């Protein structure tokens, strides 16, 4: 079974037998002719009432020597270098039941305390917010779970993550917290701090009855 195309170069219809060359699409080999309306090969069924594909006949198509595949458009390499990186943050964090909870501020909006850029909110303040939002247990004290803080030393141009040793011992968790703050392990120093010791490290239990 054959079908027809309309040659948009010579202005006439021409007969096709199932496959045709489409140089404008970058083809170097003949491909199956598809009905534009029915979305099936033209050799399947009756397509006499369907629109003809505009396609130059073999006589008016360019020779194989002159046909070249379209080259993909490549983005300049400099575009990659121009990608805007997220601004580094300083902040506070906990790890509650294995889940990191982070509250942070971009360094250009954080508090400058004599050369140290620090997150303005305290653990105590933000813990109350987490409890009011139901994100942490209402009976849990803010000092109970492992926690820490990241600050920036503007003189040394270095970020430091201070945390409970329970967090520092988990490199994967440290990396997750730093990612939330748009920081990297390579540019951030880690250290312990006596303020950040969870109940487990202190050998303490909850004081409230029933817990």
Buried (B, 14 or more C-beta within 10 A) or exposed (E): EEBBBBBBEEEEEBEBEBBBBBBBEEEEEEEEBEBEEEEEBBBEEEBEEBEBBEBBBEEBBEEEEEBEEEEEEEEEEEEEEEEEEEEBBBBBBBBBEEEBBBBBBBBEEBEEEEEBBBBBBEBEEBBEEBBEEEEBBEEBBBBBBBBBBBBBEEEEEEBBBBBBBBBBEBEEBBBBBBEBBBBEEEEBEBEBBEEBBBBEEEEEEEEEEEE
